[in-house]
Amino acid sequence: MKKFFNTLSEMRYFLMLWFSQSFSALGSSMTAYALVIWSYNQKGSALTTAMLMVCSYAPYVLFSIFAGTLSDKWNKKKTMLVCDSISAMTTVIIMILLETGNLKIPHIYIINAINGLMNTAQQPASEVAVTRLTPEKFYQKIGGFRYLSSSINSIFTPIITTAVMGVFGMKTVIFFDLFTFSAAFLILLLFIKIPEADSFKNKNEKFIASVKSGLIWLKKQRGIFNLIMFLSAINLVASMYNAAFPAMMLSREGGSEKAMGVVNTVIGISTLAGSIIASAVKPPKSRVKVICSCLLFSMSTENILLALGRNVWVWSLGGFLGWIAIPIMNTNLDAIMRLNIPVEIQGRIYSVRNSLQFFTIPVGYFLGGLAVDYICEPIMSSQKNNILTALFGCGKGSGAALFFFIIAFIGTGVCLYFKNNKDIHSIEKKSLKHFNK
């Protein structure tokens, strides 16, 4: 018990930040989930809902490389407070437009773009804040904590959102989002002090030189760079999956808002279990092998079951298998990054990483929505009593199922291609050396 309370004492500021930000994230994810359902019901198009995320990620990718340099120079706490406040204002705008009957899909695109821009500056500041608030020996644990909260939110988001929308309407979902923001804002403002660097050698460094220094550092670290490229390819596949998921769940035979909520809840339960495992286990001998194996298992199971399944039970099994290992993968990835990137330049390196690792997400969402609406659905609508209809069914949503089958092989191929990359494995010794100090 003494060790437990000592751990709590050492991690108290991280825990306060983690809990409050996780609570706020629940409200934000509920609003996002409600808007996806609202948008799909308006148009019935996978591309329309996919464009919601394209608008969110495009500013994030385009400006991340510059935001990290600013994050290293700016006060982390103030940056987080300002960015969160502007995002909350956009939520208020959605509520006003909804209340007056003027909410349109283009409005949501613009608001998502603004939120994406705010996240561009907030995310690297948050990453550095976590590093500075937490002793190095707890890096494995904080990764588990963060994905634990993410999985809990995944469980409750569809359940609470569907229930609240059904009984009270979408406006109440937005009110809850604003309440969670207010609680997190006050806790960060009043109770958490984020240490700033006492001595930043390059604090007077010019802006462009700072941006270049992040690129130069990453260019020299071939292992980290190749690992980022691996994850960039995985994100392309994952975002195509996300683009097709609502279209299949909401329109395929056996699918509905309830079915999508059940599958999303199972995914949340799966990530919760994975997060508990990630928080409890000791650091592995090879983090790289864990990352590769987890992604290979995920890509080779979930997409196949989603494609071939005809009911919520099979889809839920696919969701469980596909996500159980993701928190374990992310925890080890998080530790590798924190242990290999010097804290004084983490902001700019994380931002360069974000630009490289996440630029495929808006591309994937766009390609996924386009492929479902204009390739796979037309192909399946022209099929009659053949092997394709036997595998994927017929009617609206069968094209999305065909698309899941295709990306299952793409994702597995990406994992096998990077699995034995020598540069990625070269970072292993350095990570373990730092972690075991």
Secondary structure, DSSP 4 states (H G I P E B T S, - for coil): -HHHHHHHHHTHHHHHHHHHHHHHHHHHHHHHHHHHHHHHHHH--HHHHHHHHHHHHHHHHHHHHHHHHHHHHS-HHHHHHHHHHHHHHHHHHHHHHHHTT---HHHHHHHHHHHHHHHHHHHHHHHHHHHHHS-GGGHHHHHHHHHHHHHHHHHHHHHHHHHHHHHT-HHHHHHHHHHHHHHHHHHHHHH--PPPPS--TTTT--HHHHHHHHHHHHHH-HHHHHHHHHHHHHHHHHHHHHHHHHHHHHHSTT--HHHHHHHHHHHHHHHHHHHHHHHHSPPPS-HHHHHHHHHHHHHHHHHHHHHH--SHHHHHHHHHHHHTTHHHHHHHHHHHHHHHS-GGGHHHHHHHHHHHHHTHHHHHHHHHHHHIIIIIHHHHHT--SSHHHHHH-SSTTHHHHHHHHHHHHHHHHHHHHHTT-HHHHTTHHHHHHHHT-
